[in-house]
Amino acid sequence: MATVTPAAVAIPSFTGLKSARVSAASVPRMSIKSSLKDVGVAVAATAASALLASNALAIEILLGASDGSLAFVPNDFSISAGDKIVFKNNAGFPHNVVFDEDEIPGGVDAGKISMSEEDLLNAPGETYSVTLTEKGTYSFYCSPHQGAGMAGKVTVN
């Protein structure tokens, strides 16, 4: 590290110059705006990187149609492996989501991706989320309304 001695520093003289009033607040404000802009760009870049890295999306499935019918809306859909499915209570509750152990890909444990038969979503807007990672076709149903035909199917590509 260099050392500065008083002999090495020449201080110019400004005698005879008129003083101009300079607002010190304007200089830091520019720095703050620039800094905030840089932070915003960094945050956006980080968020984009995280989204691209995870490459996972979410799809929302309504439990009960808006017209009151007992159905999953939509009841037949496709997703990519790793996408999240959010089942959202809409109408005609209580509901749950149970994957049929005989109609899911081999090696997948239906108990780990299903709600329990006794666990129910009882209020509007309540959700149950699941992420499916194995490719194949999965059939699911609402146990309280299975007899009324409340069932669905998801294909994981």
C-alpha positions as CSV (number, residue, x, y, z in Angstrom):
1,M,0.0,0.0,0.0
2,A,1.3,3.4,-0.9
3,T,1.8,6.1,1.6
4,V,1.1,9.8,0.9
5,T,3.4,12.3,2.6
6,P,2.5,16.0,2.9
7,A,5.4,16.9,0.7
8,A,4.0,14.8,-2.2
9,V,0.6,16.6,-2.1
10,A,0.1,19.9,-3.8
11,I,-3.0,21.7,-2.9
12,P,-4.1,24.3,-5.5
13,S,-5.3,27.7,-4.4
14,F,-8.7,29.0,-5.5
15,T,-8.5,32.5,-4.3
16,G,-10.4,35.0,-6.3
17,L,-13.1,32.5,-7.6
18,K,-16.7,33.1,-6.9
19,S,-18.4,30.4,-4.9
20,A,-21.3,28.6,-6.6
21,R,-24.0,27.0,-4.6
22,V,-24.1,23.3,-5.3
23,S,-26.8,21.1,-3.8
24,A,-25.1,18.1,-2.1
25,A,-28.4,16.3,-2.1
26,S,-28.5,16.0,-5.8
27,V,-25.3,14.0,-6.1
28,P,-26.2,11.3,-3.6
29,R,-29.8,11.1,-5.0
30,M,-28.3,10.2,-8.4
31,S,-26.2,7.5,-6.7
32,I,-29.2,6.2,-4.8
33,K,-31.3,6.0,-7.9
34,S,-28.5,4.3,-9.8
35,S,-28.0,1.9,-6.9
36,L,-31.7,1.1,-6.6
37,K,-31.8,0.5,-10.4
38,D,-28.8,-1.8,-10.2
39,V,-30.4,-3.7,-7.3
40,G,-33.7,-4.0,-9.3
41,V,-31.8,-5.4,-12.3
42,A,-30.0,-7.9,-10.0
43,V,-33.2,-9.0,-8.3
44,A,-34.9,-9.5,-11.7
45,A,-31.9,-11.5,-13.0
46,T,-31.9,-13.7,-9.9
47,A,-35.6,-14.4,-10.1
48,A,-35.3,-15.2,-13.8
49,S,-32.4,-17.5,-13.1
50,A,-34.3,-19.3,-10.3
51,L,-37.3,-19.8,-12.5
52,L,-35.2,-21.1,-15.4
53,A,-33.2,-23.3,-13.0
54,S,-36.3,-24.9,-11.4
55,N,-38.2,-25.0,-14.8
56,A,-41.2,-25.9,-12.7
57,L,-44.6,-24.4,-13.2
58,A,-47.9,-24.7,-11.4
59,I,-51.4,-25.5,-12.7
60,E,-54.5,-24.8,-10.7
61,I,-57.3,-27.3,-10.6
62,L,-60.7,-26.3,-9.1
63,L,-62.5,-28.6,-6.8
64,G,-66.1,-28.2,-7.7
65,A,-67.3,-26.2,-10.8
66,S,-68.5,-22.7,-10.5
67,D,-72.0,-23.9,-11.5
68,G,-72.0,-26.1,-8.4
69,S,-71.4,-29.4,-10.2
70,L,-69.2,-31.9,-8.5
71,A,-66.1,-32.0,-10.8
72,F,-62.5,-31.2,-11.1
73,V,-62.0,-28.3,-13.5
74,P,-60.3,-29.2,-15.7
75,N,-60.7,-33.0,-15.1
76,D,-58.2,-34.2,-17.8
77,F,-54.9,-32.3,-18.3
78,S,-51.2,-32.7,-19.0
79,I,-48.2,-31.4,-17.2
80,S,-44.4,-31.7,-17.4
81,A,-42.6,-33.8,-14.9
82,G,-41.8,-31.7,-11.8
83,D,-44.7,-29.3,-12.3
84,K,-46.8,-28.5,-9.3
85,I,-50.6,-29.2,-9.3
86,V,-52.6,-26.9,-6.9
87,F,-56.0,-28.3,-6.2
88,K,-58.2,-25.3,-5.0
89,N,-61.5,-25.7,-3.2
90,N,-64.2,-23.9,-5.2
91,A,-67.7,-25.2,-4.7
92,G,-69.6,-28.2,-3.4
93,F,-67.1,-29.0,-0.7
94,P,-65.9,-30.8,1.3
95,H,-63.4,-32.3,-1.1
96,N,-60.1,-34.1,-1.1
97,V,-57.7,-35.5,-3.7
98,V,-56.9,-39.2,-3.7
99,F,-54.8,-40.9,-6.4
100,D,-56.0,-44.3,-7.4
101,E,-53.1,-46.7,-6.5
102,D,-54.1,-49.0,-9.4
103,E,-54.0,-46.2,-12.0
104,I,-50.7,-44.5,-11.4
105,P,-47.2,-45.3,-12.8
106,G,-45.4,-48.2,-11.3
107,G,-43.2,-47.4,-8.4
108,V,-45.2,-44.3,-7.3
109,D,-46.6,-44.5,-3.8
110,A,-50.3,-43.3,-3.9
111,G,-50.2,-42.6,-0.2
112,K,-47.4,-40.1,-0.6
113,I,-49.1,-38.0,-3.2
114,S,-52.7,-38.3,-2.0
115,M,-54.6,-36.6,0.8
116,S,-55.9,-39.1,3.4
117,E,-59.5,-40.2,2.9
118,E,-60.4,-38.4,6.1
119,D,-58.5,-35.2,5.4
120,L,-60.9,-32.8,3.7
121,L,-60.8,-29.2,2.4
122,N,-63.8,-27.6,4.0
123,A,-63.7,-23.9,3.0
124,P,-63.5,-21.9,-0.2
125,G,-60.0,-21.3,-1.4
126,E,-58.3,-24.0,0.7
127,T,-55.6,-25.8,-1.3
128,Y,-53.8,-29.1,-1.6
129,S,-50.6,-29.2,-3.7
130,V,-48.6,-32.0,-5.2
131,T,-45.6,-32.3,-7.5
132,L,-45.5,-35.3,-9.8
133,T,-42.1,-36.3,-11.1
134,E,-42.6,-39.7,-12.7
135,K,-43.9,-39.7,-16.3
136,G,-47.2,-41.5,-17.0
137,T,-50.9,-41.2,-16.4
138,Y,-52.4,-40.7,-12.9
139,S,-56.1,-41.1,-12.1
140,F,-57.5,-39.3,-9.0
141,Y,-60.8,-38.7,-7.3
142,C,-62.6,-36.9,-4.5
143,S,-63.5,-39.6,-2.0
144,P,-66.7,-37.9,-0.7
145,H,-68.0,-37.5,-4.3
146,Q,-66.5,-40.4,-6.1
147,G,-69.9,-42.0,-6.4
148,A,-71.1,-38.8,-8.1
149,G,-68.3,-39.1,-10.7
150,M,-65.9,-36.5,-9.3
151,A,-62.7,-37.9,-10.8
152,G,-59.9,-36.8,-13.0
153,K,-56.8,-37.7,-14.9
154,V,-53.4,-36.1,-15.3
155,T,-50.7,-37.1,-17.8
156,V,-47.1,-36.3,-16.9
157,N,-44.9,-35.8,-19.9
